[in-house]
């Protein structure tokens, strides 16, 4: 924790939001995620921990607008606690640019997430990368820019970490939740098919 964060915690008794990640515009994200030499996915603050990451879990924020700070506040107020629970966030144009990629501190510092629920939550929180799409997939479909960014991100992560397509899951595949929602476009090339709960 930073000195300033510690002082604020002492003053008001609440932890300060931790959103010290990296935001990439849709164009910058598309360019760098596809370029191995400048891929921000491998330029983490601590060495990339290949064996740790066993799966990818896709979520939605459950709200029509959002950004890292608002999602972190929702995480802190909910059951996940402990700051921004996701490794990556992809914006929908409401709070973040459409297709904007946010790389969270949990990825940059190679930390476990606090994103999964269900019977195997502990395993998925410790060993799975969380990608959160801003939006509510039960009420509205996701934007084309979000799905393109998600597809590129999943492809890059799978390549970097040697993960097969069977290791890319929806939150609803591992828990009794409607996440990322019934309007998530299952079965697209490189994205999960929504195989049912595990």
VMD Tcl script that draws the C-alpha trace (Angstrom):
set ca {
  {0.00 0.00 0.00}
  {1.27 3.43 -0.79}
  {1.98 5.94 1.96}
  {-0.85 8.19 0.74}
  {-3.26 5.24 0.64}
  {-2.24 4.23 4.16}
  {-2.78 7.75 5.45}
  {-6.23 7.95 3.87}
  {-7.13 4.59 5.41}
  {-6.10 5.90 8.84}
  {-8.13 9.08 8.34}
  {-11.46 7.64 7.25}
  {-11.08 3.92 8.01}
  {-11.86 2.83 4.44}
  {-9.36 1.46 1.92}
  {-8.72 3.72 -1.05}
  {-9.68 2.38 -4.47}
  {-6.79 0.69 -6.24}
  {-7.05 1.36 -9.92}
  {-3.38 1.88 -10.77}
  {-3.61 -0.03 -13.99}
  {-3.00 0.91 -17.61}
  {-5.66 2.18 -20.04}
  {-5.25 1.66 -23.77}
  {-7.44 3.32 -26.39}
  {-9.16 0.86 -28.75}
  {-6.65 1.63 -31.53}
  {-3.62 1.39 -29.23}
  {-4.93 -1.83 -27.69}
  {-5.54 -3.40 -31.12}
  {-2.05 -2.42 -32.26}
  {-0.09 -3.47 -29.17}
  {-2.01 -6.63 -28.21}
  {-1.22 -8.06 -31.65}
  {2.48 -7.11 -31.52}
  {4.51 -9.51 -29.40}
  {7.46 -7.12 -28.99}
  {5.35 -4.35 -27.47}
  {2.52 -6.43 -26.00}
  {1.50 -4.84 -22.68}
  {0.19 -8.24 -21.61}
  {3.75 -9.45 -21.17}
  {5.16 -6.19 -19.80}
  {3.94 -6.70 -16.26}
  {5.47 -5.07 -13.17}
  {6.55 -8.48 -11.89}
  {7.59 -11.42 -14.10}
  {4.73 -13.07 -15.97}
  {3.72 -16.13 -13.94}
  {2.89 -18.63 -16.71}
  {2.12 -21.66 -14.50}
  {-0.30 -19.69 -12.29}
  {-2.82 -18.96 -15.05}
  {-4.93 -22.02 -15.89}
  {-8.06 -20.43 -17.38}
  {-9.80 -17.24 -18.49}
  {-13.23 -16.29 -17.14}
  {-15.40 -13.72 -18.93}
  {-17.75 -11.49 -16.92}
  {-19.96 -8.45 -17.40}
  {-20.16 -5.51 -15.00}
  {-23.94 -5.87 -14.69}
  {-24.37 -2.13 -15.25}
  {-24.88 -0.21 -18.48}
  {-21.96 2.14 -17.76}
  {-18.72 1.80 -15.86}
  {-15.01 2.36 -15.54}
  {-12.31 0.87 -13.30}
  {-13.17 3.17 -10.38}
  {-16.93 2.50 -10.44}
  {-16.43 -1.26 -10.89}
  {-13.89 -1.26 -8.03}
  {-16.47 0.45 -5.80}
  {-19.07 -2.17 -6.75}
  {-16.56 -4.94 -6.00}
  {-15.76 -3.42 -2.60}
  {-19.46 -3.06 -1.74}
  {-20.25 -6.60 -2.89}
  {-19.01 -9.96 -1.73}
  {-15.72 -9.86 -3.63}
  {-14.08 -7.09 -1.58}
  {-10.38 -6.34 -1.85}
  {-10.31 -3.76 -4.65}
  {-10.88 -4.20 -8.36}
  {-11.43 -7.93 -8.70}
  {-10.79 -8.20 -12.45}
  {-7.55 -8.34 -14.40}
  {-8.94 -6.61 -17.51}
  {-11.93 -4.38 -18.30}
  {-13.25 -3.58 -21.78}
  {-15.32 -0.41 -22.15}
  {-18.60 0.05 -24.03}
  {-18.55 3.82 -24.63}
  {-20.35 4.63 -21.36}
  {-17.68 5.54 -18.81}
  {-14.81 4.25 -20.97}
  {-14.28 4.50 -24.71}
  {-15.97 1.80 -26.75}
  {-13.46 -1.06 -26.97}
  {-10.99 0.60 -24.58}
  {-8.87 -1.94 -22.74}
  {-7.97 -1.38 -19.11}
  {-5.18 -3.57 -17.74}
  {-5.67 -3.76 -13.99}
  {-3.14 -3.87 -11.20}
  {-3.97 -7.53 -10.53}
  {-2.56 -8.43 -13.96}
  {0.34 -5.99 -13.82}
  {1.35 -7.39 -10.41}
  {0.35 -11.01 -11.29}
  {-2.13 -11.19 -8.39}
  {-5.11 -13.49 -7.99}
  {-8.53 -12.02 -8.71}
  {-11.69 -11.73 -6.64}
  {-14.15 -12.27 -9.47}
  {-15.52 -15.81 -9.34}
  {-18.34 -17.23 -7.32}
  {-19.67 -20.75 -7.00}
  {-18.37 -24.07 -5.81}
  {-14.92 -23.66 -7.38}
  {-14.55 -19.93 -6.74}
  {-11.29 -20.32 -4.86}
  {-9.61 -22.14 -7.74}
  {-10.85 -19.68 -10.37}
  {-10.01 -16.62 -8.26}
  {-6.47 -17.94 -7.72}
  {-5.80 -19.43 -11.16}
  {-8.02 -17.73 -13.73}
  {-7.67 -14.41 -15.52}
  {-10.79 -12.28 -15.24}
  {-11.98 -10.18 -18.18}
  {-14.94 -7.89 -17.47}
  {-17.03 -6.33 -20.23}
  {-18.74 -3.10 -19.18}
  {-22.45 -3.67 -19.71}
  {-25.38 -5.83 -18.70}
  {-25.59 -8.84 -20.99}
  {-29.07 -9.70 -19.77}
  {-30.50 -6.36 -20.96}
  {-28.28 -5.24 -23.86}
  {-25.88 -6.86 -26.28}
  {-22.23 -5.91 -26.18}
  {-20.73 -3.58 -28.78}
  {-18.83 -4.78 -31.82}
  {-15.73 -2.95 -30.54}
  {-15.97 -4.76 -27.19}
  {-16.29 -8.18 -28.81}
  {-13.39 -7.47 -31.20}
  {-11.20 -6.34 -28.29}
  {-12.27 -9.36 -26.22}
  {-11.46 -11.75 -29.08}
  {-8.00 -10.22 -29.59}
  {-7.29 -10.22 -25.84}
  {-8.36 -13.84 -25.39}
  {-6.34 -14.91 -28.43}
  {-3.23 -13.12 -27.16}
  {-3.55 -14.47 -23.61}
  {-4.13 -18.03 -24.85}
  {-1.07 -17.79 -27.09}
  {1.16 -16.28 -24.37}
  {0.04 -18.79 -21.71}
  {-0.52 -21.85 -23.90}
  {-4.20 -22.13 -22.95}
  {-6.55 -24.18 -25.11}
  {-10.05 -23.02 -26.08}
  {-11.54 -25.29 -23.42}
  {-9.89 -23.08 -20.78}
  {-11.84 -19.96 -21.85}
  {-15.07 -19.87 -19.84}
  {-18.05 -17.70 -19.05}
  {-18.72 -17.02 -15.37}
  {-22.03 -18.86 -15.89}
  {-19.99 -21.95 -16.88}
  {-18.54 -22.20 -13.37}
  {-21.28 -20.76 -11.13}
  {-25.07 -20.45 -10.89}
  {-25.10 -16.88 -12.25}
  {-26.27 -15.12 -15.41}
  {-22.88 -13.62 -16.21}
  {-21.96 -12.33 -18.78}
  {-25.67 -12.53 -19.57}
  {-27.96 -14.24 -22.04}
  {-27.06 -11.76 -24.81}
  {-23.36 -12.62 -24.77}
  {-22.50 -13.85 -28.30}
  {-21.48 -17.42 -27.50}
  {-19.75 -19.56 -30.05}
  {-17.85 -16.84 -31.91}
  {-14.40 -17.90 -33.09}
  {-12.09 -17.89 -30.07}
  {-14.85 -17.22 -27.52}
  {-16.58 -19.74 -25.26}
  {-19.73 -21.47 -26.40}
  {-21.45 -21.34 -23.00}
  {-21.13 -25.06 -22.43}
  {-23.05 -25.04 -19.18}
  {-22.00 -25.11 -15.57}
  {-18.90 -26.95 -14.34}
}
mol new
graphics top color blue
foreach p $ca { graphics top sphere $p radius 0.5 }
foreach p [lrange $ca 0 end-1] q [lrange $ca 1 end] { graphics top cylinder $p $q radius 0.2 }
display resetview
